[in-house]
Amino acid sequence: MKKYGKIIIIVVGVFIIIVLIFLIYLKIAFVSRNEVKDIVANNMNVSSGSLYFDSIDFELDKGIYEVEVYYQNSEYEYKIDAKNGKIIYTDFKYFTNQNNSTDSNNNSNNQNDINHQAGNISAEEAENIALTHTNFDANSVQFLRTEMEHEHGTLIYEVDFVYNNFDYDYKINAMTGEIISYDRDTHHD
């Protein structure tokens, strides 16, 4: 009986040691959940306290964190490399022009932030690329939105506007100005 007791104690001890080593490995090899929160907050250019993190799921087999976060009543998703903390995917959108807003100072500040983060072309240039492609004048269309987002690792502008009862949707590479895709549908009020 003593023999089995010693074996059980040894097996439990080895199991505990293995679990501790695994936990230490996780702590050392991967970024922490708090670091993930800071990465998301920095990317959104807000404090982490103003964000509500619905979930931060660690996918060990993929080596990523899948994050769902709410900010100003909108939900955003992130995928972050768990080893180096780099953002792999986000659907976070930079709003630059909604419903021809008259708050030009606010849009101007947002535009400066985007140009600093994005690169080569501005939202206005993306709009002009779409208008040139359609041969429309800026005064003859109603811009619904122009926003920047990450799509498959590429920064793009989504430019949506209405002209003569048609909705036009453009996706334009924010670095090169290349039209990635465009679509025209009947406008429904």
N, C-alpha and C positions, 0 to 999 in steps of 0.2 A: 504494500500500500504506500509506503514511504517513497518507493521508487517512482510510482505514478505521480505523486504529488510534486516531486522534484522536476519531473518532465513537464508537467503542466506549468509550473512556475517558470521554467526556462523558455517554453514556447510563448507564454504571455509576455515575458520580458523581451524576447526577440521581436515579437509583434509590436510592442510599444516602441522599441528602438527604431524599427523600420518606419513606423508612423511618424515619429519625431524627425527622422532624417528627411522624409518626404515633405513634411511641413516646413522645415528649414530650407529645403530646396525651393519650394514654392515662394517662400519669403524673399529669397536671394535672387532667384532667376527671373521673376516677373514683377512688373510694376504693381503697386498696391491699388486698391479701390479708391483710396483718397487721391492718389496720383492721377487716376483715370478721371475723377471729378475735376481736378485742376486742369487737365488736358482739354476736356470738353469746354470748361468755362473760358479758358484762354482762347480756344478756337472761336467761340461765340462772342468773345470780347465783352464778357460780363463776369460778375463775381459768382463763385460757386454757390454762395448763399442765396442768390436770386433764382437758382435753378431747382426744380424738383426732379430728383432722379427716381423714376419709376422702377427701373431695374438695371443692375449691373451684373450681367451673367458672364462668368469666366468659362470659356469653352477650352478645356485643357487639350482635347484632341486636335483642335484647330489652332491653338495658341493665340486666341484673341478674346477680347472683352466685347460683348454685345451690350450696348447701352441704349436705354430708352429714357429720354429726358423731356420734361415740359418746361417751356419758357413762354410767358405771356400767352397762356392758353393755347399754345401750339405744341405738338409733339414732334420730337426729332429723334433720329436714330443715328448711332455711331457704331463703327467697328474699329477697334483699336488693337494694334499688335501688342500682345501682352509682354513681350520681351523688351522691346525698345520704346514703346509708348507712342509710336507713329500712328496717325489716323489713316486707316485703310479705306474707309467709306463713311460718308455722311450725307444726309439729305438736308442738312442745314442750309437755309436759303438766305441770301443777303437781299433784302428788299430795297429797291432803288427808285421805283417810280410807280406808285399806285394811284390809279384814277386821276392822273394829272394833278397831283396834290399841289396846293398853292403854298405849302410850307417849304419854300425854296432853301432856306437855311438848313433845315433838317436834312433834306435830300442832298444838299451840297456836302454836308459833313459825312453822311453815309457814303457818298460817292468817293470822297477822299480816302476813307477807310478801305473801300473796296479796291481802289487803284493801288493802294499800298500793299494789300494782300494778294491781289489777283495778277497784276502784270500789265499786259500790253494794251488792251483796248478798254475804253470806258463804256458805260451803259449807253450813253448818247451815241457813241460810234456804232455799237451793236444795233441800235434802233435805225441808224442811217444805213447800215448794211442791208437790213431787212427792207427798208423803204426803197433803196436803190434796186434791189432784186425785183420788187413788185412794180417799180416805176410810179410810185405814189408820192405825193407831196405831204410833208409832215402836217400841214394845216388841214388836209382832207381826211385824216384818219383819227380815230380815238384810241389812244394807247390805254390798255387795261392794266398792263404790268410789264415791268422789265426787272428780272431778278437773276442773280447769279447763284449757281449751285454747283456742287460736285456731282458728276455723273460718270461712273466707271473710271474714276481716278482723274478725270479731266474737268477743269473749270469751264463751265458754259454759261452763256446768257440765254434765258428763255424770254423771248420778246413776243408778247401777245397784243394784237390790236384789231380793231373793227374798221371795215371799209365797205360801204354799200351793202349792208346786211350779210357780210361774210366775216367770219372770224379767221384771222391769220395767226398761226403759231410757228415761231421760228426757234431753232436751237442753233446758237452760234458759239464757236470756240472762242473763249475769252482771251486766249493767248495769241491766236493767229488771225481771228476774224473770219475764219472759214465757216460757211453755212453747213452745219451738220445735217439738219433736216428741216423741212417746212411742211405745213399743212394748211389747207383752206377748207373750212366747213361753213355751212349755213348758220348765220347768227340767230340765236334763240334768246329773246329777252326774258 
